Amino acid sequence: MDLYIEGCDELEQLILAKDQVSSSSSNADTGLQPLSFPNFTKIIVTNCGNLKSLFPFGSVPVLPKLETLELERNTKLEEVFKLEDEVEVAAEEEMKFDKLKWVTLEELPSLIHFYPKEYHVVLPVLVELNVKDCHELTTSFFVDSQEFVHCITKTPQLVEQDVIEETVTDAIFNKNINWSKWGGSQLPHII
């Protein structure tokens, strides 16, 4: 199943968080659950001028069948996955997108991170990654010895040297990336 959204300037968030669903409901039905889309294979969102985040992380399954994610020219998009307030996370929890093959993040001047800093995301089947004009992005992408792509978000206030900087000395933050498993620019390697 595919989802295409283009030019929805009033849209601020694609999926409401758990607490927003019940508070925005006109009837007081406490049985409401947040929407989830476990069968989506492709999500393309472009030119949505007020969109700030796509998915509240914690109440929505992690899109287990997602193969393609394209986000372009969403000028206020700050977070692709937003951590809900009540979700407690163990430090550096690992998440996998087992089917995600293509990721495009282009002309997103307000994008701060792809995933919350509490998570380390692994993309084992990713074949193409394009990041262009995302100057505020604090998520870096790396390749391991198995050719799995990893996403790690840099903590803005580093007290000690970050684990990322200990394992990869040439981290790529705020740079354009045109990476393909078959060639193109190189991503740093995790040891």
C-alpha positions as CSV (number, residue, x, y, z in Angstrom):
1,M,0.0,0.0,0.0
2,D,1.3,3.4,-0.9
3,L,0.8,6.9,0.6
4,Y,1.4,10.0,-1.4
5,I,0.8,13.5,0.2
6,E,1.6,16.7,-1.7
7,G,1.0,20.3,-1.0
8,C,-1.0,19.9,2.3
9,D,0.0,23.2,3.9
10,E,-2.4,22.8,6.9
11,L,-0.9,19.4,7.9
12,E,1.4,19.6,10.9
13,Q,1.7,15.9,11.8
14,L,0.9,12.8,9.7
15,I,-0.1,10.6,12.6
16,L,-1.4,11.9,15.9
17,A,0.2,10.7,19.1
18,K,-1.8,8.6,21.5
19,D,-2.7,11.5,23.8
20,Q,-3.6,13.8,20.9
21,V,-6.1,11.3,19.4
22,S,-8.3,11.2,22.5
23,S,-8.0,14.9,23.2
24,S,-8.8,15.9,19.6
25,S,-11.9,13.7,19.4
26,S,-15.2,15.5,19.6
27,N,-16.8,12.6,21.4
28,A,-15.3,11.3,24.6
29,D,-14.6,7.8,23.3
30,T,-11.7,6.6,25.4
31,G,-11.3,3.5,23.3
32,L,-9.8,5.4,20.4
33,Q,-6.4,4.2,19.3
34,P,-3.8,6.1,17.2
35,L,-3.8,5.3,13.5
36,S,-1.1,2.9,12.3
37,F,-0.3,1.7,8.8
38,P,1.5,-1.6,9.1
39,N,1.0,-2.4,5.4
40,F,2.5,0.7,3.9
41,T,5.4,-0.1,1.5
42,K,5.9,3.4,0.1
43,I,5.5,6.9,1.7
44,I,6.1,10.0,-0.3
45,V,5.4,13.4,1.3
46,T,6.3,16.6,-0.6
47,N,5.6,20.4,-0.4
48,C,3.8,20.3,3.0
49,G,4.8,23.7,4.3
50,N,3.7,23.3,8.0
51,L,4.5,19.6,8.5
52,K,6.7,19.3,11.6
53,S,6.8,15.5,12.2
54,L,5.5,12.4,10.5
55,F,5.2,9.6,13.0
56,P,4.9,9.6,16.8
57,F,7.3,6.9,17.9
58,G,6.1,4.8,20.8
59,S,2.4,4.4,19.9
60,V,2.7,3.4,16.3
61,P,4.3,0.2,15.0
62,V,7.6,0.8,13.2
63,L,6.1,0.4,9.7
64,P,7.3,-3.2,9.2
65,K,6.7,-3.3,5.5
66,L,8.0,0.1,4.5
67,E,10.4,-0.1,1.5
68,T,10.5,3.5,0.3
69,L,10.5,6.8,2.2
70,E,10.7,10.0,0.2
71,L,10.4,13.4,1.9
72,E,11.0,16.5,-0.2
73,R,10.5,20.2,0.2
74,N,8.7,20.1,3.6
75,T,10.2,23.3,4.9
76,K,9.2,23.0,8.6
77,L,9.7,19.3,9.0
78,E,11.9,18.8,12.1
79,E,11.6,15.1,12.9
80,V,10.6,12.1,10.8
81,F,10.0,10.0,13.9
82,K,9.1,11.9,17.1
83,L,9.5,10.3,20.5
84,E,6.3,10.6,22.6
85,D,6.7,12.2,26.0
86,E,5.6,9.2,28.0
87,V,7.8,6.6,26.2
88,E,10.8,5.5,28.3
89,V,13.8,4.4,26.4
90,A,16.9,2.4,27.4
91,A,20.0,4.2,26.3
92,E,20.9,3.7,22.7
93,E,18.1,1.3,22.0
94,E,18.4,-0.4,18.5
95,M,15.6,-0.4,16.0
96,K,15.6,-2.1,12.6
97,F,13.7,-1.4,9.4
98,D,14.0,-4.9,7.7
99,K,12.5,-3.9,4.4
100,L,13.5,-0.3,3.9
101,K,15.5,-0.1,0.7
102,W,15.2,3.6,-0.5
103,V,15.4,6.8,1.6
104,T,15.3,10.3,0.2
105,L,15.5,13.4,2.4
106,E,15.7,16.5,0.2
107,E,15.3,20.2,0.8
108,L,14.3,19.9,4.4
109,P,15.9,23.0,5.9
110,S,14.4,22.4,9.4
111,L,15.1,18.7,9.7
112,I,16.9,18.0,13.0
113,H,16.9,14.3,13.0
114,F,15.6,11.2,11.2
115,Y,15.1,9.3,14.4
116,P,15.3,10.3,18.1
117,K,18.7,10.4,19.7
118,E,17.8,7.6,22.1
119,Y,17.8,5.1,19.2
120,H,20.3,3.5,16.9
121,V,18.6,2.6,13.7
122,V,19.8,-0.2,11.5
123,L,18.8,-0.5,7.8
124,P,20.0,-3.9,6.7
125,V,18.6,-3.9,3.2
126,L,19.0,-0.2,2.3
127,V,20.3,0.1,-1.3
128,E,20.0,3.9,-1.8
129,L,20.2,6.9,0.4
130,N,19.9,10.5,-0.8
131,V,20.2,13.4,1.6
132,K,20.3,16.9,0.1
133,D,19.9,20.4,1.6
134,C,19.2,19.2,5.2
135,H,21.6,21.7,6.9
136,E,20.3,21.2,10.5
137,L,20.4,17.4,10.4
138,T,22.1,15.8,13.4
139,T,21.7,12.2,12.3
140,S,24.7,10.6,10.7
141,F,24.7,7.5,8.5
142,F,27.4,4.8,8.6
143,V,28.0,1.4,7.0
144,D,29.2,-1.7,8.9
145,S,31.2,-4.7,7.7
146,Q,28.0,-6.5,6.7
147,E,27.0,-3.5,4.5
148,F,24.2,-2.6,6.8
149,V,23.5,1.2,7.1
150,H,23.2,2.6,10.6
151,C,21.6,5.9,11.6
152,I,22.7,7.6,14.8
153,T,21.6,11.0,16.0
154,K,24.2,13.2,17.6
155,T,23.3,14.5,21.1
156,P,23.4,18.3,20.9
157,Q,25.0,18.7,24.4
158,L,27.9,16.3,24.6
159,V,29.3,16.0,28.0
160,E,31.8,13.2,27.2
161,Q,33.0,12.0,23.8
162,D,30.1,10.3,22.1
163,V,30.2,6.7,21.1
164,I,29.7,7.7,17.5
165,E,32.9,9.7,17.6
166,E,34.8,6.9,19.3
167,T,33.9,4.4,16.5
168,V,33.8,6.6,13.4
169,T,36.1,9.6,13.1
170,D,34.8,10.9,9.8
171,A,31.1,11.3,10.7
172,I,28.9,13.0,8.1
173,F,26.5,15.5,9.6
174,N,24.8,18.3,7.6
175,K,26.2,17.1,4.3
176,N,24.7,16.0,1.1
177,I,24.8,12.3,0.6
178,N,24.2,10.3,-2.6
179,W,24.9,6.8,-1.6
180,S,24.1,3.5,-3.3
181,K,25.1,0.0,-2.4
182,W,26.5,-0.3,-5.9
183,G,28.5,2.9,-6.1
184,G,28.3,6.6,-5.6
185,S,29.6,8.5,-2.6
186,Q,31.0,6.5,0.3
187,L,29.6,6.5,3.8
188,P,31.9,6.2,6.8
189,H,32.5,2.6,8.1
190,I,31.7,1.4,11.6
191,I,34.5,-0.7,13.0
